[in-house]
């Protein structure tokens, strides 16, 4: 479950963790529209290593970037299919991908998130 600790609101019941090289490499490429949040943990906090592309992702997504304290530092809504690059505005240790429209009014900058 993904939970917004700041607003005390459940965001989604279903999560998947990209916890291997292959899962991180593949992300949402070649998949159908997800009914879950896909969580990535990076080896170190940074901007460049948190950059993503939308090649071979056939639907729009929302992306939330978090620092090492799981505080939201950037949000990108409605990232279009085939976009070549999005780099977060601030260094990130985690990012979470959602089907576009999933997080509307559920997550804001500086919110603290948690998952289990």
Buried (B, 14 or more C-beta within 10 A) or exposed (E): EBBBEBBEEEBBEEBEEBEEEEEBEBBBEEEEEBEBBBBBEBEEBBBEEBEBBBEEBEBBBBBBBBBEEBBBBBBBBEBEEEBEEBBBEBBBBBBBBBBBEBBEEBBEEEBBBEBE
